[in-house]
Amino acid sequence: MQQHPVAAHPTDHVMDVRPAGELASRLNWLRAGALGANDGIVSTAGLVVGVAGSQASSGAVLVAGIAGLVAGSLSMAGGEYMSVSTQRDTELAVLAKERWELANLPHEELGELTGLYRAKGLSPGLARQVAVQLTEHDALAAHAEAELGIDPEKRTNPVQAALASMLAFSLGAVLPLLAMVLSPLSWRMAVTWVAVLLSLAVTGLITARLGGSSPVRPVGRNVAVGVLTMSLTWAVGHLVAIAT
């Protein structure tokens, strides 16, 4: 007896996009971590190279580097916390508005959701069927995801985002600091330059891979920014040493 393929549920193709969205979210977190580490590398490298350029002792370089690490990581964490908190407050406000509209204007909201799926290429009948079934399953989630691009159950935690930003910056900042402080005095500048440029190449490669692009430009940009930053801060430190 011939078997016929089972027809797909009309919402299957809609629900299947969620794992892809979760993967994209994880990739965004990884990319943000790489960029945070990149900030830590560049800013701390510029600081310690500038101080070392003034012929300061290893102790002075260490103090400056640690101060820069702490200040930079706290600044990154604070900025991320405020940014994500603002985004979260905005999302809560629009979700509250959406919840009110679903309670008071259900037919209009269903028509709006149907229109969104028609705009995605579904036939009028299928779009209506998908909208009805998703609304019956979880009206707020269906409308929030389709209309606003928000998953009500997976909003970013401001504290978690702040801690992740602090950690990423700190991990990046440790590398140039250790390279400068632990190297012999006559080699500390060369070792720091090599360590910083290699680490910037790695973070550029990571962001390129996560973004699916060629690594040449991201790596080149990272290295160029590192070279420019360390060159300018070294020159400033050297000029200050001469002037004093």
Residue pairs with C-beta under 8 A, 6 or more apart in sequence:
10 126
10 129
10 130
10 133
11 130
11 133
11 134
11 137
14 117
14 130
14 134
21 151
25 154
27 210
29 164
30 206
30 210
31 207
31 210
31 211
32 164
32 165
32 168
33 164
33 168
34 168
34 203
34 206
34 207
34 210
35 168
35 203
35 207
36 76
36 164
36 165
36 167
36 168
36 169
36 172
37 168
37 169
37 171
37 172
37 203
38 172
38 200
38 203
38 204
38 207
38 222
39 72
39 76
39 169
39 172
40 69
40 72
40 73
40 168
40 169
40 170
40 171
40 172
40 173
40 174
41 172
41 173
41 175
41 176
41 196
41 199
41 200
41 203
41 226
42 196
42 200
42 225
42 226
42 229
43 68
43 72
43 173
43 229
44 65
44 68
44 69
44 72
44 172
44 173
44 175
44 176
44 177
45 176
45 192
45 196
45 226
45 229
45 230
46 229
46 230
46 232
46 233
47 64
47 65
47 68
47 233
48 61
48 64
48 65
48 68
48 176
48 177
48 180
48 181
48 192
49 176
49 180
49 189
49 192
49 193
49 230
49 233
49 234
49 237
50 233
50 234
50 236
50 237
51 60
51 61
51 64
51 65
51 237
52 61
52 180
52 188
52 189
52 192
52 234
52 237
53 233
53 234
53 235
53 236
53 237
53 238
53 241
54 237
54 238
54 240
54 241
55 241
56 64
56 237
58 180
58 181
58 185
58 188
61 180
61 181
62 177
62 181
65 173
65 176
65 177
65 180
65 181
66 177
68 173
69 169
69 170
69 173
69 174
69 177
72 169
72 173
73 166
73 167
73 169
73 170
73 173
74 166
76 165
76 166
76 168
76 169
77 162
77 163
77 165
77 166
77 169
78 162
79 165
80 158
80 161
80 162
80 164
80 165
81 158
81 159
81 161
81 162
83 161
84 156
84 157
84 158
84 161
84 162
85 158
87 156
88 155
88 156
88 158
91 148
91 150
91 155
94 148
94 150
95 140
95 144
95 148
95 150
95 152
98 140
98 143
98 144
98 147
98 148
99 140
101 108
101 109
102 109
102 139
102 140
102 143
109 135
109 139
109 143
110 131
110 132
110 135
112 143
112 147
113 131
113 134
113 135
113 142
113 143
113 146
113 147
114 124
114 127
114 128
114 131
115 127
116 131
116 146
116 147
117 126
117 127
117 130
117 131
117 146
118 124
118 127
120 127
122 130
131 142
134 142
134 146
135 142
135 143
140 152
141 151
141 152
141 153
144 150
144 151
144 152
145 151
172 199
172 203
175 195
175 196
175 199
176 192
176 195
176 196
179 188
179 191
179 192
179 195
179 196
180 188
180 189
180 191
180 192
181 188
183 191
183 192
189 234
192 230
193 230
196 226
196 230
197 223
197 226
197 227
200 219
200 222
200 223
200 225
200 226
201 219
201 222
201 223
203 222
204 215
204 218
204 219
204 220
204 221
204 222
204 223
205 215
205 218
205 219
207 218
208 214
208 215
208 217
208 218
208 219
209 215
211 218
